[in-house]
Structures are given as structure tokens and as C-alpha cells.
Amino acid sequence: MTSTPIKTYSNLIGGEWLASKSGQTFQNINPADHSDIIGVFPASNADDVALAVAAAKKAYATWRLVPAPKRAEILYRAGAILSERKEQYARDMTREMGKVLAETRGDVQEAIDEAYYVAGEGRRLFGVTVPSELQNKFAMSVRMPVGVIGMIAPWNFPMAIPSWKLFPALVAGNTCVIKPAEDTPLSTYNLVQTLIDAGLPPGVVNIVSGYGPEAGAPLVEHPDVRAISFTGSSATGSLVAQRAAATFKPVSLEMGGKNAMIVMDDANLELALEGALWGAFGTTGQRCTATSRILLHKNIAAEFTQKLVARAAALKVGNGLEDGIEVGPQVNDQQIETSTSYCAIAIAEGAQLLTGGKALTEGSYANGTFFAPTVFGGVKPHMRIAREEVFGPVVSLIEFSTFEEAIEIANSIDYGLSTALYTKDINRAFSAIRDLEAGITYINAPTIGAEVHLPFGGVKQTGNGHREGLGALDFYTTWKSVYIDSSDTLQRAQIDNAE
Ligand code: UN1
């Protein structure tokens, strides 16, 4: 048997591929098959971060002066190259992250969509012009780049989410240092390689791979990093925000969810069932938008539960590279532990385990981190399983009697990312749009499936008020208000024009 040598990857700093200063590395392992090592990546620390930030700072001096439509041309080319490489990059992503090929193709497609969407902004980047209160005075406000941006990316959308951060930051004239998630660095490398091949100058994007405490924290704290964009858990997001607060650094946080789907008794139940399966078990439940609570009207609860459990139990779990697999592995042992421990918590709280509830370890599952699609019935809104994010293939069913009660239950948690309502009643649909406390509401569609050109983000402990997609430019630019006086006299605002 011949085995291909394991590839060693380097950090990208100022256009050069460099090993970590310490020489430390970590392995990127296929979660469906732990004997498959995808590559060895630098385990970086503050020294590497300092080099990368210095490179980004140097590149900023020239990149900020490149006309935005020219910066955008690189993104258009990147979109086209990503399309050509879509299949290869999707395969790489399934291998490192686990989700099935159809989904990793979607992840690459989301980066392609983002490239074209944001490239269009190169000819817009709208500011404002307003009248001055004084004669012969012109007033406007223009968007300026912020400087060096630090980015910390999650593993569940290993290409799409880095693209949500990098592309708008770049079109606006910023330079970037990105730390990919340690479980899925290759997809960030693929994305950045695409940018280089599209003509991105050296130093404009730098990659420093490694773990949060060693590589992420120094990035957050570095004085030359002007803003931080983070997607990940609420616990880590809180640490990021606290550390950044010491230097008043703007932080965009995109964090957890406990997303509710409400199914009314007038809903198309087959449609709701398809939506529930996709929302709860797509990406093996590892989306911040995953459907993790299904609120069922009492009139349809029994029928829906029975069908959902049968369908969930029949889902094909396995290696996402294989045909016919519907649910891939969880990304690592830690996620399996979290799912396992939440199942124990739910049972101890009195919830009924209807299917799944355990890691799959036998036969073809032995070399990976697989968890059976899990449904809990009889869940009450106060239970931890109904309130805390699992980030695995575990869904809770909660029964309700009235629409108002369903809205109250949906809102009774600390998170507010995504929500869904299945009904044929247009009036209720509009009430839900108004009353659900969340950044996203779907009508007759599950809680997942956001498109890149709408604002993405949530309320309460899901985020800190920023949005990706439409809204990202507000984070990656800063306003410069400009007053041009053509009167040749001193005109004092608030004084010379007063009665
Ligand atoms: C995430 O779950 O972290 O809306 C992002 C969706 C995807 C993005 C999810 N387009 O489910």
C-alpha cells in the first residue's frame, strides 16, 4: 500500500508561507475517519500574531488607497475561481469538517454569492450628502476603512463565514489577520489561496492558525488591530468582548442560538416535517441557526411527533463523502461529549428520549465522532434542554395550546437568532414577524438557510448588535464627516445662522 505523505501547511504572513516561530503544529483530522490526517498546521502564538499584524499594517498603507472598484475586481475574480474549484473545495471541507457534500457545496456557494454581492459594493459604498445649515458650505459623510481587522472564525461554516468577514472588510479597504478554527483550517487556506490567485497583494490577508488562548487572544489584544470580528460560542464571545474592551476595540460577535420552529394546527404538516428534519439535523445540528426546539400545537403534536421520530431514526448517518449519507459526524470528541451530556441532563430533567440519545461507535462508526439523530419529547420550557445550545443533532419537542403561548415560549430564552412559523394563517404570520424576538424569522421554512445579502445576526445573547451580510459594511467602515466651506469667511455653526 502506498500512502500519500501528510501535507504541512504554513501561516501566511506578508505574502510568505512561514512555519510558526515556535515550530509547534497541530493535526487536522477527518471527523468521519480519524486515521485520515488532512494536514499539519502551525500552532501559532503571540509572536506569529505580531508578525502577521505588522504585515497587515504595512499592507494597509497602500491597500486603503486602491480604488474600491479595483479592490472589488479581485473579489469578482475570486468568485469565478471559487466556482471553478467548488467541487474540490467542497470535498476538502467535508473531509475536515464532516458535513455532507451537498452541504459543503452549499458552503462554497455561499462564499461565491458573498464575493459577487460584496464586489458590487466596490461601486457603491454609499455615503451621505446633506445640506449644511450655512450658506456656501457643503456637507457629506464618507465611509473610510478601519485598518487592520482581526478575525476569528468557527468550524461549522469553514468557508462561508470567513468570506462574510474577509470580503466586506477587503472591499472597504481594510487589511486582515484571520485565525481559522483549529478543526477546519484548510477551508480558510483554500479561500485565501483563491484571493491570492485572484490578484490580492501580499499582506492584505494574513492567516495565523492555532488555538484560541495562544493565537486568538493575542490577536484580540494587539494594539494595532483596530476591530475584531468573532463567530463562535457565547462563552468565548464574552471573553473576546471583555479583552477587547480594555482598548475600546469594536467587536462584532455572532454567537449561539436555541432556535424555535412553531408548528400551528393549520400548517402543511408534511412541509413542516421536512423543514424540521432539515433544520434540526442538517449540518448534524451544528449550526447557530439549527432548529433545536420544535413547538407543536397540541392538536397535531402526537401525529407530528410520531412521524418526526420515525424519519429521524431512519436518517442515514455516516461519512459525508459517501453517496446517500444524510447526516455527517460531529466535528470532534468535545462536541460528542456535549451532546452526550445534554442527553443525560434532559433525561434527568424528565424529558422523554424518543430516538437516538447516544454516540454511534460500532462498525463503520468506530473511527469517527458520530452521534445518533436525537429527539426529546415532553420537554418543558424551563428545562435546560429547552434553553441551552447543544450544537449537535438533538431536538426538543414542546407542546403548546395557543399561538400566544407559543410566541411566549419561543421568546423565553436568552438567545435570539432564528425562528420559524408554519401556518397558513397570514394574520398569525405577520404577528409572529412582529413579536418573535430574533434577528431572523422564517414563515413556512425552517430556521436555517439565510442568504448572504440580508442582515445576518441576532438579538439578546446571540450577538452584540452587529450584522453580517447586509450591515457588515457598517462594521468594516468608519464614518468621516466632511465640511467644505466655499464662502471665504469664517462661518460659525450654531451661531452665525441663528436668528
Ligand atoms: C451558522 O449557523 O453559523 O442560515 C451560519 C444558515 C446558513 C448560515 C449559518 N446560511 O443556516
Boltz pocket constraint, residues with backbone or C-beta under 6 A from the ligand:
constraints:
  - pocket:
      binder: B
      contacts: [[A, 110], [A, 156], [A, 157], [A, 286], [A, 287], [A, 288], [A, 289], [A, 290], [A, 447], [A, 448], [A, 449], [A, 450], [A, 451]]
      max_distance: 6.0
